[in-house]
Amino acid sequence: MKKVLIITYYWVPSGGAGVQRWVKTVKYLPQFGWQPIVYTPENPEYPSIDHSFERDLPENLQVIKTKIWEPYNIYRSLFGKKGEPINAGFISENKKSGFKERLSIWIRGNFFIPDPRRFWIKPSVKFLSNYLKTNKIDAVITTGPPHSMHLIGLGLKKNFPDLTWIADFRDPWTNFFLYKDLHLFSITDHIHHQLEQKIVQNCDCFVTVSENLAKSFLSLNPKRIELIYNGFDEYDYPNKFIALDKKFVITHIGTLDKARNSSIFWSVLAEICSENQHFSKDLEIILIGKIDFSIIQEIENMKLKEKLKKIEYLSHFEAIEQQRKSHILLLLLIDNTSSAKGIITGKFYEYLAARRPIFVIGPTDGDVAAILHKTKAGKIADFNDFQTIKNIILEFYNQFKNNTLQIHSENITQYSRRNLTQKYAELLNDLI
């Protein structure tokens, strides 16, 4: 069986979206003739823990670990956050933390290039170079963010020019919607772009997760570029009956930062509540994950606080159960960014598998809109289209009252993790 070395920061028992793409790919790779070997930090800083992914790991999986030094203890000391987990994104949890968060983000962007895991690059290149000299490996895959993982791949490629290396970008780098919030010096911005270009041009194949994202990297002249979507694991969705909530539940799962906020959506809900007492009585909003304080504040200002149920974190399987019993699965995409059309959150594919109506607020000509149209899994409205958002909510609510709120989605098996892993295995076979 051929062997592939996968270099990833996020691994079991990490929670959140970053770990799932490669835990699930590793699960299925042996079925397609590839033995995965995982290289990951021994002592990482994860924002959340979820042991439920342990059941996905193949028997006798080889996981290689070395220690990593990260600057988060210094950060905690400087900003009075001893004992707190790291922030999973640029989330301000209260108004007072705003300046501290901005300062820490500025330091991160300008002094820890490309990210705070940079101190693991040189030790990993040295360790893995010795490993490759004594162990036969057919290919190496680096997955980011954090993009320091790709710089490990770049170092290995320099030491072993014939090594087959895939750089797997789950998110953009310099085109990421939060990149501008780093407030970089011109010289550090140049370094970020230069490193990104080196990775894209030196890897044997550049893989990313959406059509628009793939197009955005063409200008960097990759040797080869491939699209392999994120997806869902059908075995996480057992065929058992789950009763729907009695209230009209709109659920959002995942991080909600300022960039994903939809003021118009909350305004629509507030207006319908003021016009329809039955809707007001039935409505429940469930937000699961880290939420920026400004969004909670806005919901409260709209007098929707009593409708809101905020849950800090659910395990993967608890989140799936909540999806399946919700009436509407809400996805808020990012406004005012050039990369918005290419952003497909990993949660979107789980929404597809839950087979509940999806309501997306985002670019109607983006990748999510295209998949939503293809699968007939829900509806989408543009960021600023108040009337369309209102019409869709009222349509869903009327179906809820008539017990007809269902979805009959199509063509979603192409996004199963097993099928996507087969595509990855075929790519690996072709490259070697």
Secondary structure, 3 states (H helix, E strand, C coil): CEEEEEECCCCCCECCCCCHHHHHHHHHHHHHCEEEEEEEECCCCCCCECHHHHHHCCCCCEEEEECCCCCHHHHHHHHCCCCCCCCCCCCCCCHHHHHHHHHHHHHHHHHCCCCHHHHHHHHHHHHHHHHHHHCCCCEEEEEECCCHHHHHHHHHHHHCCCCCEEEEECCCCCCCCCHHHHCCCHHHHHHHHHHHHHHHHHCCEEEECCHHHHHHCHHHCCCCEEECCCCECHHHCCCCCCCCCCCEEEEEECCECHHHCCHHHHHHHHHHHHHCHHHHHHEEEEEECCECHHHHHHHHHCCCHHHEEEECCCCHHHHHHHHHHCCEEEEECCCCCCCHHHCCCHHHHHHHHHCCCEEEECCCCCHHHHHHHHHCCEEEECCCCHHHHHHHHHHHHHHHHCCCCCCCCCCCHHHEHHHHHHHHHHHHHHHC
